[in-house]
């Protein structure tokens, strides 16, 4: 899919007020964490994921692995927080985030 710079800025602005929904802990990135992220993306389109202090992997590797596992795009990695975006399907009646 790939996001342009303008689209990333828009998503970062929307994500600023969000709270982290999923947390990656000492166990690292597991299947359960990936499933929780996928479910949260299905509900919200844009989510924050917090990387705990005991996480064994680096933040960039966790972000790319989560994006690949959930078929999402990384909008931002800032400190220990990852912002993930996955658009809803076109046939979903819920409101969608409109990208510029």
C-alpha angles and dihedrals in degrees: 000000000000124000125234121228091256091052091049090052090051092050092046089054091050092045095051093086096042125106122224111269100184130037128202108213140177092307090063123213107348133170090258092057091048091050091049090051092048091051092047091049090051089055101038111017090213121054141167120227120197121211110215123225093252096052110130098212131068120259096245093051092048091049094051093043092050092047091051094045093050099035089240137132125245106235095179145352110201119168107311094338127096124196113207128189130192119166119230118247115271092246093057108108095208118103114275132212107256112218120209 
